[in-house]
C-alpha cells in the first residue's frame, strides 16, 4: 500500500523542478567536463584537471563520476551542456566552472532539492510494497526527458468530482 504522502511529494517536485545540468563535448576545465575522446570512448591523454566550483555535489567527486552524473542529468532533461554552462567568449568553449548562467544556479537548487527529498522525506516512506527505486526521486521523476516538467493531468476516469448538489469543498460521505 503506497503512502498518501508519496503522490503529493511527487506533485510538489514536479511543480518545483527546473532545468538541470547536461553533458556535451568540450575542452574540460571543471564541473561537468568532458573531452572529444570521452565521446568516442577513447582514453584522454595525460592527467585531466580535477572538477572545481562544486557547490552542491561533493568537492572530492572523481571526474569520471561527475561526468557520468552530468550525462544522467542531460538524459533526464533532454539537454546538452550549454543549457547550464556558459561558453568562454574568447575560446568559445564551455567554461564549466563559470556561474554565468542562471540555469546552473537553478540546477544546483534542484539537485539540493532532490537530495533533501530523498534523505529527509523518502527515507520516511515505509511502504512494504515499494521497491528501493520507488522511494527515490531523480530529475527524471518529473522532467522525463524535457527541459521543463510537463504538468500532470490525470485521465478523465481518474478525476474525482464532488457528487451533484454538493457544496464546493464538501467531501463525499
TAQUIDA-V270901 format. One record per backbone hydrogen bond with DSSP energy under -0.5 kcal/mol. NH is the residue of the N-H (numbers start at 1). CO is the residue of the C=O. E is the energy in kcal/mol with one decimal. If there is no record, write none. Layout:
NH & CO & E
NH & CO & E
This chain:
7 & 3 & -0.7
8 & 4 & -0.9
9 & 5 & -2.2
10 & 6 & -2.4
11 & 7 & -2.3
12 & 8 & -2.3
13 & 9 & -2.4
14 & 10 & -2.4
15 & 11 & -2.2
16 & 12 & -1.7
17 & 13 & -1.8
31 & 52 & -1.1
33 & 30 & -1.8
39 & 35 & -1.5
40 & 36 & -1.3
41 & 37 & -1.0
42 & 37 & -1.5
55 & 53 & -0.7
61 & 58 & -1.7
66 & 62 & -2.4
67 & 63 & -2.5
68 & 64 & -2.2
69 & 65 & -2.4
70 & 66 & -2.9
71 & 67 & -2.4
72 & 68 & -1.7
73 & 69 & -2.2
74 & 70 & -2.6
75 & 71 & -2.3
76 & 72 & -2.3
77 & 73 & -1.9
78 & 74 & -1.7
79 & 74 & -1.5
83 & 80 & -2.2
84 & 81 & -1.6
85 & 81 & -2.7
88 & 93 & -3.4
92 & 88 & -2.9
95 & 86 & -3.2
96 & 94 & -0.9
98 & 95 & -1.3
104 & 101 & -1.1
105 & 101 & -0.9
106 & 102 & -2.4
107 & 103 & -2.4
108 & 104 & -2.2
109 & 105 & -2.0
110 & 106 & -2.5
111 & 107 & -2.7
112 & 108 & -2.5
113 & 109 & -2.3
114 & 110 & -2.6
115 & 111 & -2.3
116 & 112 & -2.5
117 & 113 & -2.8
118 & 114 & -2.5
119 & 115 & -2.7
120 & 116 & -3.0
121 & 116 & -0.8
121 & 117 & -1.5
122 & 117 & -3.2
123 & 118 & -0.8
124 & 121 & -1.6
125 & 122 & -1.5
126 & 124 & -0.8
128 & 126 & -0.7
130 & 127 & -1.5
134 & 131 & -1.3
135 & 131 & -0.7
135 & 132 & -1.3
136 & 133 & -0.9
141 & 138 & -0.9
142 & 138 & -0.6
142 & 139 & -1.0
143 & 139 & -2.7
144 & 140 & -0.6
145 & 76 & -2.9
146 & 76 & -0.6
146 & 143 & -1.2
150 & 142 & -0.6
158 & 155 & -2.2
159 & 155 & -0.7
159 & 156 & -1.0
161 & 159 & -0.6
166 & 163 & -2.2
170 & 167 & -2.3
